[in-house]
Structures are given as structure tokens and as C-alpha cells.
Amino acid sequence: MDIFSSSRDNRGFDWGAFIAGVLMVVVAFLLLRHPAKGLHVFVLIFGILSILQGLVWLAGYSRFRAFFARSWVALISGILDIIVGILFLCSYDIGGLTIAYLFAIWFFVDSAVGIAFSWHLRDFSTGYFIFNLVLNILSLVIAIFLIFNPLFAALSLVWLVAFWLLVFGINEIVVAFMHR
């Protein structure tokens, strides 16, 4: 019998999906209950990843020199990544504020691009064009609010991640039972 068979004999409770789903739901509730601590965890993870990325760039610098004329870019990028990572680990406030602004700017840019691209919809449907334009303008207003209120932006990021984990975790639990 091949592994791609849809026979009921190959099915069983998916413990991996179940455990992953339960963990995601638990983390989601922890984030919703303690959003400030969740933001600190994001800053910690980002700081560590930034330092690791910097070390990867520095390690790659010696290999890049042999075949890439601008290998100094890897050296500078590695040093900057390490500095940013250390700064985040030394000051959660600076890290949280930076993440909040990046989140808000991401929304702003995405909304502005949405407005720019919505104009082509006029040729297809005036109603959909107006609907799309209104939603993108609303999105832009929210982005501007987030830029001027970084604390709310940071908490919004934590809440969005928490809700994503909650939805995805519940889905994983359901999938575990579906595989029976």
C-alpha cells in the first residue's frame, strides 16, 4: 500500500497537529492576557535574530571577497545588524518603539500602494473602485493613527499575532481530529 492512499487504514489521530494547535492557542491567550510581555518577547526574538543575521553576514564576508567587488556591503550590513540586535536586547523600549513604527509604516505604505493601484479598477467597475478606494483610504487613516500612536501600534501587532495564533491553532486542532 502506498503512502498516498486515501484508505482509512492510513489515517490516525494527528498528535503533531493537535499539540501544535494547543500550544498556539495557549500562546495566543498568553499574548492577549499580557500584551506588554508579548511585545518584550518580540523585541527579544528580533534582537537575537538580528545578531545572528549579522554574524551570518560577517561569516559570508570572507567568501564574498573572492568573487564580489562590493563585499564590503556584507561587512557593513553584518556590523549594523549586530549593533541593532544589541540595542534591542539592551533597551526593550527602543526595540518596542522601533517595531511599532515599522508596523505602522508597513501599513501606511501598503495602504498608499493600495490607493495607487485602485485607480485601474475604474475601467472594470465603478462600484468596486469606490469600495476599494474607501477601504484603502480608511486603511491609510488607521496607519496614520498608528504612526502617531506607537503604543497602540505595538499592542495592535501583539493582538494581531495573538488572533492569528488562535485561529491557526484552532484549525490545527480540528485538522488533528479530521485525520482520524
N, C-alpha and C positions, 0 to 999 in steps of 0.2 A: 504494500500500500504506500503510495507516495505521500509526501508531506503537504501537498496542495489539495488533497482530497477534502471534499465538504462533508464527508461522512461524520456522523455523530460520534463515532468511536474516537476520533481525533480531538474531540472537544473536551474541555475541562475548565474548572474554575481558574481564572487568570489571577493568581495571587500577586504577581508583579504589578498589574494594573490596579488591583484593589489596594495594595499597600501604598503605591504612589498616589492614588486618589485620596486616601485617608490622610496621608501626610500633607498633600496640597490643601485639603480642607482645613486641617489643623493650623497650618501656617497662615492661611487666609484669615481665620478667626483671630489668630495672634496679632496679625498686622492691623486688623480692624480695631482690636482692643487696645493696641499700643502703637499707634502710627509714628510717634516720635522715635521710639526704639527701632521701628522698621526702617525709618529713614537713616538712622545711625548704621544699621546693618548694610543698607545700600551703599552708604559712604565707605564703610569698611571694605566691602567687596570691590567697589570701584577703585579704591586706593590700592588694594592688593593686586588687582588685575593690571592697573596702570604700572606698578613697579615691575610686575612680571613681563609685561609688554616691553617696557624699557630695557630689561635685561635681554630679551629676545633680540631687540634692535641692536644692542651693543654686541651681542654674540655674533649677529649676522654681519656686522660692520667689517670684520676681517675678511669674510668671504666675498662681500660686495666689492671691496677694494680691487680685487683681481680682475673684475670684468665690468665694473660700473664706474664711470668717471665721477659721478656725483655721489659717491658712497658716503660723503660727509653728512648727507641728509639723514642717513640711518643713525649716525653718531649723535647728531643734534636731537633727533626725534627720541632716541633712547634716553638721553640725558633729561630732556623735558618730561618724558613720561615718568621717569623716576622721581623728579622733583615734584610733579603734580601728585603722584602717589603718596610721597612722604608728607606733602602739605595736607592732603586729605586725611591721612592717618593721624597727623598731629593736631588737626583742627576740624572736628566734625561740623562746626558751624560753617566754616568756609566751604567744606565739601558739600554740605546740605544745600547751602545757598547756590553754589555752582550747579549742582544737579537740578535744583528748582528752576534756575534761569535757563539752563539747556532745555529742559522740558517745555518751558513756556515759549522759548524761541522756536523750538521744533514745531509746536502748534501754530505759532504765528506764520512761519514760513510755509507750512503745509496749507494753511488757510489762504494765504496770499496766492500761492500757486493754484489752489482750487478756484479762486476768483478769476485768475487769469485764464484758466482752461475752461471755465464755464461758458465763456462767450461763444465758443464754437457750437454750443447746444441750441443757439437761436435758430440755426438752419434746420434743426430736426424737430424741435417742439418748443414753442414759446412758454408753455406752462412748465415744462421740465426745466427749461433755462431759468425761469424766475424762481422756481422751487430750489434749484441747485444754488443759484446766486444768493438767495436769502439764507440758506443753511451755511454757506461759506462765509458770508458776512457775519452771521451770528457766531460762527467759529472764530472768526478774526476778533470780534469783540471779547469773547472769552479769553483768547490768547493775550490780548492787551491787558485784560484784568489780571491774568496770571503773571504777566511781566511786572506789573505794578504791585502785586501782592505775592512775593515769592514764598511766604509761609504756606499760603493756600495752594500754591503750585506744588510745593513739596508734598503736602498732605494729599493732594489730588493724585499725585503719582503713586503714593503708597496705596491709596484706596483703589486705584485702577488695577494695580498689580494684585491686590488682595481679591478683588472681584474676579479677575481673570483666573487666579488660582482656585477660587471657589467654584467657578463654572467648570473649569477644566478638571478639577478634582472630582466633582460630582459625575462628570462624564466618564472619567476613568473607572469610578466605582460601578457605574451602570454597565460599562463595557466588560468589566470583570465578571459580572453576573450573566451577561449575554453570551459569554464564551462557554457557559456550562453545557 
